[in-house]
Amino acid sequence: MGPAHSDRETLYSNGSLLIQNVTRNDTGTYAVRILWEGYVTYIASTEFHVHQPVTPPFIQVTNTTIKEKDPVSLTCISKDTGISIRWLFNGKRLELTDRMKLSQDNITLRIESFRKEDSGVYECEVSNPVSSKKSDSIQLDIMHA
């Protein structure tokens, strides 16, 4: 065991390592050296990543009183890092039209010229390797005068 050893680790005779009550602080590179008759015969290492379950995101909208052809931006706000974001429209993966643009990180969805066919329920979903969560849904409709 190395200098970071605590009472949470157990090293077994077969070379396996058990870490209990894993935290983000356990993220890092782990290495093993196998010694045979005093000589290093094998060295291996691996990266170990600890992911927390994500928290539900929420959607921030620039314009809630939408007129036809108005621009609208929706932003998926999350406290989490290292996540992937996807957008849903009426419960299905959003199919972008030529009037829609996603920011490079997928955080912001911009509809350049809102039309009737864009009316419906929008959600964003954040995910990491261990979990995913959806935002509350936002209903967007064209306001009629």
Secondary structure as GFF3:
##gff-version 3
##sequence-region A 1 145
A	DSSP	beta_strand	9	11	.	.	.	ID=ss1
A	DSSP	beta_strand	17	19	.	.	.	ID=ss2
A	DSSP	three_ten_helix	24	26	.	.	.	ID=ss3
A	DSSP	beta_strand	28	36	.	.	.	ID=ss4
A	DSSP	beta_strand	39	48	.	.	.	ID=ss5
A	DSSP	beta_strand	58	61	.	.	.	ID=ss6
A	DSSP	beta_strand	72	77	.	.	.	ID=ss7
A	DSSP	beta_strand	84	89	.	.	.	ID=ss8
A	DSSP	beta_strand	92	93	.	.	.	ID=ss9
A	DSSP	beta_strand	100	102	.	.	.	ID=ss10
A	DSSP	beta_strand	108	111	.	.	.	ID=ss11
A	DSSP	three_ten_helix	116	118	.	.	.	ID=ss12
A	DSSP	beta_strand	120	128	.	.	.	ID=ss13
A	DSSP	beta_strand	131	134	.	.	.	ID=ss14
A	DSSP	beta_strand	138	140	.	.	.	ID=ss15
###
